[in-house]
Amino acid sequence: MADSAYRTSDADAIANEAAHWVARLESSRMDEHERRAFMAWIKQSPEHRARFFEMRKHWQGLSSASSAVRTRTTAFRAPALRYAAAILLAVGLLSWHFRLPDRLQADFATAPGESKTVQLSDGSTLYLNADTALAIAFTPQGRQIRLLRGEVECRVAHDSHRPFAVVTGPDRVTALGTDFSVYRDSGQTTVSVFESTVQVEHADHLVGVLNPGQQQHLDDETGAAPPLNGVGDDARAWRYGQLVFTAQSLTDVVAELNRYRPGKLVLMNRTAAQRKVSGVFNINDLESAIQTIANTQQLRIVRLGAWLTAIY
């Protein structure tokens, strides 16, 4: 066991060294002393050479994501990590581009990794998950929450004269009781009911009524899927500082982790994309979660700077 752990640690160290040398070479700021150090390192073993060329191939695969904004970075020369910075700029610009309109329309919003509790004037309470934006429209005739992006749990104060509804995309969820959540992402809506019932509509057509413990997925193109039963507090585990995954694809898990941490986590192993992940992880210690997932999936982690982490 100790020997196996040593080999894994040694392989990870070589992978991190290889990533460092890829970044240094791409930075175009290596001096002669560093070039000699690199040549000495790569000649040390076949493992060093294999990891270096493997890592360079991975990072070159990301270059297409940054090509659209490469011209914006010609004046930027961060020591050692210019290439990684270009990738991060591409990701950051795209992320900013898609989030900005939502934030301009929102009454309340949260950043990635941030949550917020909002007390409404009618006595209802909203719990905003990470990376969420919503607008509120209260009138004498009704109470409407427009979910622009992200996830909100609603504990609704009773008012028989003013219905309470969450509207997002083509979907409308009307409270017939007290406690439910709505999650909107990439043209899909997920409704989870914790107490009492809610009415679900899609594209102005009634889908049905959900009872406690039920969850329903709605797709902008394909419509409503059949309700799922037995959905408990796992659907709102984020409110208690946990993420719960039950046989979810590694691709979906990486996307979910990105909602709760700064920087960008990238899966660079296509063959592992549909592997299933199950587990309960602490939102306040996601680096340990990433390491655990990588270990159980027999994958490796490489970090370039503080903002880019790759699983391969």
Summary of the structure (lengths in Angstrom):
residues: 312
radius of gyration: 23.3
end to end distance: 23.4
largest distance: 77.6
contacts: 927
relative contact order: 0.09
helix: 39%
strand: 32%
